[in-house]
């Protein structure tokens, strides 16, 4: 009658064996293997190198602002400006606590770092957005820091280079965040009217109000390969127009093909490309 009934002691013994095995198994350190965001394959972390590029598909991992600065600016040349600007005014529940937590976690005051630097000896004002701080979203501090960066560049007669990485306007700050689109764009226009160079480098992701304003106002617009670039999301657009979008829609390659950006530059070649552009635009030539 009870021939095929499971015995309780069997499961107890199996659990004991499992516990003993787990105690003797070697543990794998955290961060030893990471998944590529492009091909979804597991990569040994040391293989991606300082540029953080997948060795299997060439996809780019996201960089922090200071990782990016380390790749672009000449060693020891970067000097941060408006570092302590961090005023936030919002009644959104929990917003202030979230900002304070992120400040401690990232060491940043907000989602952009601005400063002066040299790129292979060419002076420039540099702005680098950081997606680790509320997905690089644009609020009052981001807008003020970038506007001041343009004003400083105008005063010193320097070119501006901005690396964008953002989910768009910061919803917690409401209309204040949307106002930053106009404020940064106006500062960029004054810089442009003075005959000065503005370069934007679009990285993954560049979306929303950032795309709809200063990201697309550069005299020269570059992008990293396979970067997501757009305004509204794919599903929102498809539901609105009731059509299926191409698979590569809102990628750097799609925008390049349709004339929205000037060039796609590999991350490891970006510093050389920027220094080349800066040299060309700083050449005065001889009077004829």
Backbone torsions as a table, in degrees:
resi	resn	phi	psi	omega
1	UNK	NA	-46.2	-176.3
2	UNK	-103.2	21.7	-174.3
3	UNK	-61.5	-39.3	-174.2
4	UNK	-102.1	9.1	178.9
5	UNK	-77.2	135.1	-179.4
6	UNK	-68.6	136.9	177.9
7	UNK	-90.1	138.8	-177.9
8	UNK	-64.7	-36.7	-175.1
9	UNK	-66.0	-25.5	179.7
10	UNK	-64.2	-48.0	179.8
11	UNK	-64.8	-33.4	178.4
12	UNK	-65.1	-43.7	-180.0
13	UNK	-65.2	-40.2	178.5
14	UNK	-61.7	-43.0	179.0
15	UNK	-62.6	-38.2	178.4
16	UNK	-63.6	-42.5	179.3
17	UNK	-63.1	-42.1	179.6
18	UNK	-62.8	-42.2	179.3
19	UNK	-62.8	-40.1	178.9
20	UNK	-66.3	-40.6	178.7
21	UNK	-64.2	-42.9	-179.8
22	UNK	-63.8	-31.9	179.2
23	UNK	-70.5	-25.2	-177.3
24	UNK	-100.6	-11.5	-178.9
25	UNK	-72.2	140.0	175.8
26	UNK	-69.2	139.7	179.4
27	UNK	-91.4	144.7	178.9
28	UNK	-92.9	124.0	-179.1
29	UNK	-60.6	144.9	176.7
30	UNK	-63.2	140.6	176.8
31	UNK	83.4	2.2	-179.5
32	UNK	-70.6	-37.0	177.7
33	UNK	-121.9	137.0	178.0
34	UNK	-131.0	153.4	-177.8
35	UNK	-96.8	130.6	178.6
36	UNK	-68.7	131.2	179.3
37	UNK	-70.4	-17.0	-178.3
38	UNK	-92.3	-51.1	-176.0
39	UNK	-104.2	-6.5	177.7
40	UNK	64.0	18.3	177.8
41	UNK	-92.0	149.8	179.1
42	UNK	-78.8	130.2	-176.3
43	UNK	-121.6	135.6	172.4
44	UNK	-63.2	123.3	-168.0
45	UNK	-55.4	-33.0	-178.0
46	UNK	-72.7	-15.8	-178.0
47	UNK	-76.6	-17.7	-176.7
48	UNK	-80.6	-15.4	175.3
49	UNK	67.5	-176.1	-176.6
50	UNK	-69.6	-23.8	178.6
51	UNK	-83.4	-8.3	179.2
52	UNK	54.6	61.0	179.8
53	UNK	-120.2	133.6	179.6
54	UNK	-65.3	125.4	-179.6
55	UNK	-73.5	-12.0	-176.9
56	UNK	-93.9	-39.8	-176.4
57	UNK	-123.2	-7.5	-179.2
58	UNK	80.6	6.0	178.6
59	UNK	-68.8	151.1	-176.9
60	UNK	-99.0	129.2	169.5
61	UNK	-78.4	155.0	179.9
62	UNK	-73.9	144.4	-179.5
63	UNK	-111.0	150.4	168.9
64	UNK	-76.3	167.6	-178.9
65	UNK	-59.5	-44.7	-175.8
66	UNK	-76.8	-25.6	170.4
67	UNK	-64.4	-42.3	179.0
68	UNK	-64.3	-45.4	-179.8
69	UNK	-60.6	-38.8	178.3
70	UNK	-62.5	-28.5	179.0
71	UNK	-83.8	-26.8	-171.9
72	UNK	-101.1	-46.6	-174.9
73	UNK	-79.8	144.9	173.2
74	UNK	-59.6	147.1	-175.6
75	UNK	-57.5	126.8	177.1
76	UNK	77.9	3.5	-174.9
77	UNK	-93.8	-16.3	-175.1
78	UNK	-78.9	129.6	176.9
79	UNK	-128.0	114.9	-174.6
80	UNK	-73.6	143.3	175.5
81	UNK	-121.7	149.6	-179.1
82	UNK	54.8	37.8	-176.6
83	UNK	-61.9	-37.3	-172.4
84	UNK	-91.9	6.1	-179.6
85	UNK	-71.9	114.3	-173.9
86	UNK	-154.0	35.2	179.9
87	UNK	-79.4	128.1	177.7
88	UNK	-128.0	128.9	178.6
89	UNK	-128.3	105.9	-179.8
90	UNK	-158.5	140.1	177.3
91	UNK	-94.8	8.6	-179.2
92	UNK	-62.9	129.7	-176.3
93	UNK	-57.4	127.6	175.9
94	UNK	78.1	1.1	-174.8
95	UNK	-65.6	-46.3	-178.2
96	UNK	-62.4	-40.8	178.5
97	UNK	-63.7	-39.9	179.4
98	UNK	-64.5	-42.3	178.8
99	UNK	-61.2	-45.5	-178.8
100	UNK	-64.1	-39.0	177.4
101	UNK	-62.9	-43.2	-179.2
102	UNK	-68.3	-35.7	175.8
103	UNK	-58.5	-44.8	180.0
104	UNK	-68.8	-37.9	-176.1
105	UNK	-74.3	-37.3	-173.6
106	UNK	-102.3	-20.7	-174.5
107	UNK	77.6	8.8	179.4
108	UNK	-105.7	156.3	173.2
109	UNK	-89.8	-21.9	175.4
110	UNK	-166.7	-165.8	-166.8
111	UNK	-87.0	13.1	176.5
112	UNK	-144.7	145.4	174.4
113	UNK	-118.0	130.2	179.5
114	UNK	-123.9	152.0	178.6
115	UNK	176.6	-179.0	176.6
116	UNK	-103.1	152.7	179.1
117	UNK	-159.7	177.8	169.4
118	UNK	-121.9	140.2	177.7
119	UNK	-119.6	101.7	-172.2
120	UNK	51.7	44.8	175.6
121	UNK	87.6	-4.1	-179.7
122	UNK	-97.5	121.0	-176.6
123	UNK	-74.1	143.1	178.8
124	UNK	-160.1	160.2	169.0
125	UNK	-96.8	130.0	-172.9
126	UNK	-117.8	132.6	172.9
127	UNK	-124.9	126.6	-176.8
128	UNK	-128.7	118.8	178.3
129	UNK	-82.7	149.2	-174.4
130	UNK	-123.7	115.1	-175.7
131	UNK	-74.5	-8.9	178.5
132	UNK	-77.6	-11.7	180.0
133	UNK	-105.5	97.2	-176.9
134	UNK	45.3	48.2	177.2
135	UNK	54.3	36.8	177.0
136	UNK	62.6	22.5	-175.5
137	UNK	-66.7	152.0	-172.8
138	UNK	-99.2	110.5	173.8
139	UNK	-117.9	-162.7	-175.8
140	UNK	-62.1	-38.7	-178.1
141	UNK	-69.8	-43.8	177.1
142	UNK	-59.3	-46.3	-179.8
143	UNK	-61.9	-43.8	-178.9
144	UNK	-66.9	-41.9	-179.4
145	UNK	-65.0	-41.2	179.8
146	UNK	-71.5	-38.7	177.0
147	UNK	-62.5	-42.8	178.1
148	UNK	-66.3	-32.9	177.3
149	UNK	-63.1	-43.1	176.8
150	UNK	-64.4	-40.5	-179.6
151	UNK	-65.9	-39.6	177.5
152	UNK	-65.2	-43.1	179.0
153	UNK	-63.6	-36.1	177.6
154	UNK	-65.4	-43.1	179.8
155	UNK	-64.4	-39.9	-176.2
156	UNK	-94.0	0.2	-179.7
157	UNK	58.6	51.1	-177.7
158	UNK	-117.6	151.4	173.1
159	UNK	-73.4	158.6	178.2
160	UNK	-118.2	134.8	173.9
161	UNK	-125.2	124.3	178.4
162	UNK	-121.6	126.6	172.2
163	UNK	-95.3	116.0	-177.8
164	UNK	-94.2	141.1	173.5
165	UNK	-158.7	100.5	-169.7
166	UNK	-158.5	147.1	171.8
167	UNK	-85.7	-2.9	178.1
168	UNK	116.1	-159.2	-179.6
169	UNK	-66.5	145.7	-176.1
170	UNK	-82.4	112.0	-172.6
171	UNK	-62.2	-29.4	-177.9
172	UNK	-65.5	-20.4	-178.3
173	UNK	-102.2	3.3	172.1
174	UNK	56.0	-133.6	-175.0
175	UNK	-64.1	-26.7	178.3
176	UNK	-60.2	-39.6	179.7
177	UNK	-67.4	-37.8	179.7
178	UNK	-68.0	-30.8	178.6
179	UNK	-62.6	-25.3	-178.0
180	UNK	-66.4	-26.4	177.3
181	UNK	-58.6	-47.8	-179.2
182	UNK	-71.3	-38.5	-176.5
183	UNK	-65.1	-46.3	179.4
184	UNK	-67.1	-40.9	-179.4
185	UNK	-63.3	-38.2	178.3
186	UNK	-66.2	-40.5	178.0
187	UNK	-65.1	-38.9	177.6
188	UNK	-65.4	-35.4	179.1
189	UNK	-66.7	-42.3	178.1
190	UNK	-63.7	-38.3	177.1
191	UNK	-64.3	-42.4	179.7
192	UNK	-67.1	-41.1	-179.5
193	UNK	-61.6	-23.4	178.1
194	UNK	-84.8	4.4	177.2
195	UNK	79.5	22.6	-176.9
196	UNK	-100.6	154.6	-172.7
197	UNK	-86.5	137.0	175.7
198	UNK	-129.8	122.2	179.7
199	UNK	-117.4	132.5	171.8
200	UNK	-112.8	141.1	175.4
201	UNK	-121.1	112.2	-176.4
202	UNK	-87.6	123.6	178.2
203	UNK	-119.3	172.4	-175.0
204	UNK	-83.5	124.2	-8.6
205	UNK	-99.4	154.2	170.6
206	UNK	-125.0	107.0	-171.5
207	UNK	-140.9	174.8	172.9
208	UNK	61.1	-140.7	-174.8
209	UNK	-64.6	-22.5	176.3
210	UNK	-70.1	-44.8	175.9
211	UNK	-62.1	-38.1	-175.6
212	UNK	-79.2	3.3	179.0
213	UNK	-135.0	-110.7	-167.2
214	UNK	-69.2	-21.9	-179.5
215	UNK	-62.9	-31.7	-176.8
216	UNK	-103.0	13.1	-178.3
217	UNK	-101.8	1.7	-178.2
218	UNK	-63.3	145.7	171.4
219	UNK	-62.5	-35.8	174.5
220	UNK	-129.0	127.4	-178.4
221	UNK	-114.8	115.7	177.8
222	UNK	-109.1	166.9	176.1
223	UNK	-150.5	154.0	170.1
224	UNK	-80.9	155.6	179.4
225	UNK	-60.8	143.4	172.2
226	UNK	63.0	14.6	179.7
227	UNK	-67.8	141.8	173.5
228	UNK	-81.6	121.2	-177.6
229	UNK	-135.5	126.3	179.5
230	UNK	-179.7	-178.5	177.1
231	UNK	-106.9	-82.1	176.2
232	UNK	-81.3	160.0	179.8
233	UNK	-71.8	158.1	-178.6
234	UNK	-55.0	-47.7	-176.3
235	UNK	-65.5	-37.1	178.6
236	UNK	-62.8	-43.9	-178.8
237	UNK	-66.4	-45.3	-178.8
238	UNK	-62.2	-39.2	178.5
239	UNK	-70.1	-29.1	-179.6
240	UNK	-75.9	-48.3	-176.0
241	UNK	-91.9	-8.8	179.1
242	UNK	56.6	42.9	176.8
243	UNK	-137.4	154.0	176.7
244	UNK	-85.8	128.1	-178.5
245	UNK	-86.5	155.2	177.6
246	UNK	-60.0	153.1	-178.1
247	UNK	-60.7	-35.4	-177.6
248	UNK	-92.1	12.2	180.0
249	UNK	-58.1	138.7	179.7
250	UNK	67.0	23.9	170.4
251	UNK	-101.7	161.3	178.6
252	UNK	-57.6	-38.8	-177.8
253	UNK	-66.3	-38.9	177.6
254	UNK	-64.6	-44.2	-179.9
255	UNK	-67.5	-35.6	177.3
256	UNK	-63.7	-43.5	-179.2
257	UNK	-64.4	-30.5	-177.0
258	UNK	-100.7	12.0	170.3
259	UNK	80.3	17.0	-179.1
260	UNK	-85.6	-25.3	177.5
261	UNK	-127.3	161.2	-174.0
262	UNK	-89.1	-33.6	-177.6
263	UNK	-163.4	150.7	171.9
264	UNK	-106.2	124.6	-174.4
265	UNK	-122.1	130.0	176.3
266	UNK	-61.9	146.7	-176.5
267	UNK	-58.0	-39.5	-178.5
268	UNK	-70.9	-15.3	179.4
269	UNK	-103.1	-1.7	-170.8
270	UNK	-64.6	-42.0	-178.4
271	UNK	-62.5	-44.4	179.2
272	UNK	-62.9	-41.1	-179.5
273	UNK	-65.2	-43.3	179.8
274	UNK	-65.3	-41.5	179.5
275	UNK	-65.3	-35.2	177.3
276	UNK	-64.1	-45.3	179.1
277	UNK	-63.4	-43.6	-179.8
278	UNK	-63.0	-40.0	178.9
279	UNK	-64.4	-43.7	-179.8
280	UNK	-60.2	-43.1	-174.7
281	UNK	-82.6	-10.7	176.8
282	UNK	-97.3	-6.1	-178.0
283	UNK	-73.5	121.9	-177.6
284	UNK	-88.4	-30.6	-177.8
285	UNK	73.6	-175.9	-179.6
286	UNK	-111.0	146.6	178.1
287	UNK	-65.6	137.0	-179.5
288	UNK	-94.4	NA	NA
